[in-house]
Structures are given as structure tokens and as C-alpha cells.
């Protein structure tokens, strides 16, 4: 399987520029963190398991001025392709996870829309102030945005339960806490304790997590970027379509087959949608 975000420059270019932030004692770049989690989510074993990750670009996208038709064409259709969702019909309401930066700290937000509950993991504030902090970082607006782009009903923010878990951490390793919590969500799904709070994994040494992330970039992500660059150079028509839609595809590493006019055929989506026409 080839993942087309490797050819989506705005996703990976800033991450490579800031890969040095994986060094000891440094605040990890949001771009590095986001690309790493996106890669891990797409390549996790079993696409029907775990909590779905929503990347920072999708979370920060604003659709306030879109009509329903514009929202469907410009946001929901690419979203379905990007996250392996059904090409038609209602998108199932499932828990999703995303990362926000608040008060110079990364936190994981697990949005359980059906249960009208948000789990916030990370150093946010004192427990008594968590709802106010969630509102201050526009958590209610982000939740409404995530609901709208999926076509889900948006809960009244006053009825949403906010649960906060703060694993121990220092002043600069919050991104490594985020990585470990997200990995657990990808593997195990939404696991709650008897009190209804999100279970968090036993935290490993941050140095080991930094080394693992660097190793993944060096030996997997960067070589794939080189591979995608060559594909883009050899088959520009093909890659233009891929750039615009950012989808996960079933294209093999070999050259694509040609259509009746002798052009590279477009990618067959992995969820089985019919092959699309070139723009």
C-alpha cells in the first residue's frame, strides 16, 4: 500500500525541516509529531481497530462559510478517501483522536461524540478548571468542526463531559507523552477505567521514544519520500491528482498501468470505490 500524503508537500516538508527537534531536551516540532502519528496510524496493523487519528491540517481546516454542497465536495469527499471511510452514506460515529497545542504543551484529545465526552490527556490545568481551559483553547469549536466535516450531529458544548488525565512529565517531553498515548489508542482503542477516565499506558523513557521516532524517519519515512518524489517526476499527471486529493491508495511500487489513451491510470481507492476520471 502507498500512502499519498508522502507526495503532499505541505504535510511533510516542514516536518523534515524541523526533524532536529527530536534531539535530547528539545521541544518536538508539531510538524514532526503530526507526520509521525499520521504515518503510524496509516501503517498500524488492522484498519478496523483502534481510534482514528485526525491530522493537524484537517483539525485546523475551517469550513464555516461553506454551503452543504461545498462542504460535501471540498471537505467530506476528500475526507472519506483520506481516512478510508465509506465512499457514500453516513459516516459511522466513532471516537477520534487529535493533538492540540495549548499553553506551550501538547495534549491528546479523544472525542467520543456518541457519548458526548471528551478525554483530554496531558498537562492542561488543575482538574477544577479543565472545562474552562477546554473552552479557552476552542475545544468546543474544534469538536463542532470535526462533527460537521463528518456529517455528525454536534452536541451542545454545555452537555459535553470533559475528562482530564495528566500523566507525569517534565517541561519539554509532552510530545513524547502524546506519542505513547496515541500509540495505545491506535492499538487498543478507547479503554476506560472504572471511573470512566481514559486508561493511559505506562510511560517509557522519553529518550527511547525520540530515538524510535528518529529511526522511523531515517529508515522508513524519508526513503518513502524519495520514492514518491521519483513517482511524481516520472508520472506528473498521476501525481497531480494525488496531490489534490491526498488519499490512501492501493498503488504498488511498480509503475502504474496505462489507460486507453496511454496515460497512467488513476489510483484505485483501497475501500473499493470505482476508479475516477482524471480532472
C-alpha distance (Angstrom), angle and dihedral (degrees) to the residues before:
residue distance angle dihedral
X1 . . .
X2 3.80 . .
X3 3.79 120.9 .
X4 3.79 113.6 -145.4
X5 3.80 97.1 -149.7
X6 3.81 84.1 82.4
X7 3.80 86.6 73.6
X8 3.82 94.3 41.7
X9 3.80 99.4 97.2
X10 3.80 99.1 -164.0
X11 3.81 89.2 59.6
X12 3.79 100.3 52.7
X13 3.84 107.9 19.6
X14 3.84 97.1 76.0
X15 3.81 90.1 42.8
X16 3.81 91.7 58.2
X17 3.79 90.9 45.7
X18 3.81 89.7 56.5
X19 3.80 101.2 36.5
X20 3.80 88.3 115.7
X21 3.80 88.4 74.6
X22 3.81 87.0 79.2
X23 3.79 87.1 76.8
X24 3.83 118.7 112.6
X25 3.78 117.0 -75.1
X26 3.81 95.4 8.8
X27 3.79 129.8 121.8
X28 3.80 105.6 -109.2
X29 3.81 114.1 -122.7
X30 3.81 116.6 -108.4
X31 3.83 87.8 -131.8
X32 3.80 91.3 55.7
X33 3.80 92.5 45.6
X34 3.81 93.5 47.8
X35 3.81 95.8 48.0
X36 3.80 91.1 46.5
X37 3.82 93.0 51.9
X38 3.78 91.7 44.1
X39 3.80 90.6 52.9
X40 3.80 92.9 46.7
X41 3.81 92.7 48.3
X42 3.81 94.0 50.2
X43 3.80 92.2 46.8
X44 3.79 99.6 42.4
X45 3.82 116.1 120.7
X46 3.79 111.8 -98.1
X47 3.79 119.7 20.8
X48 3.80 94.5 -144.8
X49 3.78 96.2 56.7
X50 3.76 131.4 83.8
X51 3.78 134.4 10.8
X52 3.80 117.7 -46.5
X53 3.80 116.7 -115.9
X54 3.81 119.9 -135.1
X55 3.79 113.2 -157.1
X56 3.80 124.0 -130.2
X57 3.82 93.3 -108.1
X58 3.79 91.4 58.2
X59 3.81 93.6 43.7
X60 3.81 93.0 50.1
X61 3.81 94.3 44.9
X62 3.78 111.9 110.3
X63 3.80 123.3 -148.1
X64 3.82 99.9 169.4
X65 3.80 95.1 124.4
X66 3.82 96.7 42.7
X67 3.76 121.6 111.9
X68 3.80 116.4 -134.1
X69 3.82 89.6 -99.7
X70 3.81 92.7 50.0
X71 3.78 90.7 46.4
X72 3.80 90.9 53.2
X73 3.81 94.6 47.9
X74 3.80 101.4 37.9
X75 3.79 103.1 31.6
X76 3.80 116.1 14.0
X77 3.81 98.8 45.0
X78 3.85 93.9 51.7
X79 3.82 88.9 41.9
X80 3.81 91.4 56.5
X81 3.80 90.9 51.4
X82 3.77 94.2 42.9
X83 3.78 96.2 52.6
X84 3.82 100.7 33.1
X85 3.80 93.6 -110.0
X86 3.82 125.4 156.8
X87 3.83 108.6 -73.9
X88 3.82 91.8 -134.4
X89 3.78 139.3 20.7
X90 3.78 129.1 32.0
X91 3.79 118.4 -22.4
X92 3.83 108.2 -124.1
X93 3.80 113.8 -111.1
X94 3.80 106.1 -116.6
X95 3.82 134.9 153.9
X96 3.80 114.1 -84.7
X97 3.79 131.4 -169.5
X98 3.78 131.4 -147.4
X99 3.79 138.2 163.4
X100 3.78 127.7 -119.5
X101 3.81 131.0 -175.4
X102 3.79 111.8 -132.8
X103 3.80 127.4 170.3
X104 3.83 89.9 -11.4
X105 3.81 91.7 -54.9
X106 3.78 131.0 105.7
X107 3.78 116.8 -130.0
X108 3.79 131.0 -176.9
X109 3.79 115.5 -129.7
X110 3.79 118.0 -160.1
X111 3.79 108.7 -165.5
X112 3.80 112.3 -157.8
X113 3.80 97.5 -176.5
X114 3.79 96.5 176.7
X115 3.81 91.9 54.2
X116 3.83 91.8 41.2
X117 3.79 88.3 -126.9
X118 3.79 133.8 129.3
X119 3.80 120.7 -162.4
X120 3.80 113.4 -156.2
X121 3.81 115.7 -165.2
X122 3.79 120.0 -169.9
X123 3.79 142.9 45.1
X124 3.77 101.8 -43.3
X125 3.80 109.7 136.5
X126 3.77 143.8 -64.6
X127 3.79 113.5 -42.7
X128 3.82 93.0 -112.7
X129 3.82 91.3 57.8
X130 3.81 100.0 43.2
X131 3.82 95.8 106.4
X132 3.79 92.1 51.2
X133 3.79 90.9 47.5
X134 3.81 89.9 49.2
X135 3.80 89.2 54.1
X136 3.82 92.2 43.9
X137 3.81 90.9 56.9
X138 3.84 89.3 47.8
X139 3.78 93.0 -109.6
X140 3.81 91.2 152.9
X141 3.82 91.2 52.5
X142 3.81 92.3 48.2
X143 3.80 91.1 48.7
X144 3.82 91.0 50.8
X145 3.82 89.7 48.0
X146 3.81 92.6 51.4
X147 3.81 89.9 48.6
X148 3.78 94.1 49.1
X149 3.80 97.0 49.2
X150 3.81 88.4 51.4
X151 3.79 94.4 44.5
X152 3.81 91.4 -117.8
X153 3.82 124.5 145.2
X154 3.80 110.3 -99.0
X155 3.82 114.6 -127.3
X156 3.79 119.7 -133.7
X157 3.84 102.6 -99.8
X158 3.80 90.1 -133.3
X159 3.81 89.4 62.3
X160 3.81 94.9 49.1
X161 3.81 116.5 105.7
X162 3.81 113.8 -137.3
X163 3.80 115.7 -154.3
X164 3.79 119.6 -172.4
X165 3.81 128.8 -160.7
X166 3.81 120.1 179.5
X167 3.82 114.3 -167.5
X168 3.83 114.1 -160.4
X169 3.80 113.3 -87.8
X170 3.79 143.3 150.5
X171 3.79 128.3 -119.4
X172 3.81 98.9 -83.5
X173 3.82 109.5 28.3
X174 3.81 98.4 71.1
X175 3.82 90.4 113.9
X176 3.80 90.0 58.3
X177 3.81 90.2 52.9
X178 3.81 88.0 50.9
X179 3.81 90.9 51.7
X180 3.80 93.5 52.4
X181 3.81 94.2 45.9
X182 3.81 91.1 47.4
X183 3.81 92.4 48.5
X184 3.80 89.2 53.0
X185 3.82 90.7 50.1
X186 3.81 91.3 49.6
X187 3.81 91.6 50.7
X188 3.77 104.0 36.0
X189 3.79 106.0 21.0
X190 3.79 122.9 -140.4
X191 3.81 106.2 -16.6
X192 3.82 117.1 -179.9
X193 3.79 131.9 -169.5
X194 3.81 125.5 -131.9
X195 3.81 90.3 -83.3
X196 3.78 93.2 53.7
X197 3.80 94.8 -107.6
X198 3.79 122.4 133.8
X199 3.79 114.1 -94.6
X200 3.79 111.4 -126.4
X201 3.81 125.9 -157.4
X202 3.77 124.8 -111.5
X203 3.80 103.3 -88.3
X204 3.81 118.0 -116.6
X205 3.78 126.9 -148.7
X206 3.81 108.6 -69.1
X207 3.82 90.9 -137.2
X208 3.81 90.1 62.1
X209 3.81 91.9 49.7
X210 3.81 91.2 50.2
X211 3.80 90.4 50.5
X212 3.80 91.8 48.6
X213 3.80 91.6 49.9
X214 3.81 91.8 48.5
X215 3.80 91.1 47.6
X216 3.82 91.0 51.4
X217 3.79 91.7 50.5
X218 3.80 93.5 46.3
X219 3.80 99.4 43.6
X220 3.81 104.2 28.5
X221 3.79 117.1 13.9
X222 3.82 99.6 41.9
X223 3.85 94.5 45.6
X224 3.82 88.7 50.7
X225 3.79 89.6 50.8
X226 3.80 89.4 54.6
X227 3.80 89.0 49.2
X228 3.79 92.3 50.7
X229 3.81 91.0 47.1
X230 3.79 89.5 57.4
X231 3.79 92.3 47.8
X232 3.79 90.1 50.1
X233 3.80 90.8 49.8
X234 3.81 93.9 48.1
X235 3.81 97.6 40.9
X236 3.84 107.4 28.8
X237 3.83 95.6 163.0
X238 3.77 90.5 53.6
X239 3.77 93.9 47.7
X240 3.81 94.9 47.0
X241 3.79 89.0 64.4
X242 3.79 90.6 45.6
X243 3.79 91.8 50.9
X244 3.79 93.3 53.0
X245 3.77 96.1 49.2
X246 3.83 105.5 29.9
X247 3.79 98.4 -151.6
X248 3.75 137.4 163.1
X249 3.78 108.6 -112.8
X250 3.75 143.2 -174.0
X251 3.78 94.7 -128.2
X252 3.77 111.8 141.1
X253 3.79 120.0 -135.8
X254 3.80 89.9 -104.8
X255 3.81 121.9 88.0
X256 3.82 114.5 -73.3
X257 3.79 121.3 -105.9
X258 3.81 119.6 -101.7
X259 3.78 125.7 -111.6
X260 3.81 125.9 -134.3
X261 3.81 91.3 -80.1
X262 3.78 93.4 51.0
X263 3.81 95.8 -104.3
X264 3.82 123.8 127.6
X265 3.80 108.1 -88.1
X266 3.78 116.7 -116.9
X267 3.77 122.1 -104.9
X268 3.78 121.5 -82.9
X269 3.78 108.3 -130.5
X270 3.77 114.1 -120.1
X271 3.80 93.6 -127.1
X272 3.80 90.1 63.1
X273 3.80 103.4 -102.8
X274 3.76 116.8 158.3
X275 3.77 115.9 -91.7
X276 3.80 111.5 -89.9
X277 3.75 130.2 -131.0
X278 3.79 119.8 -109.6
X279 3.80 113.0 -104.9
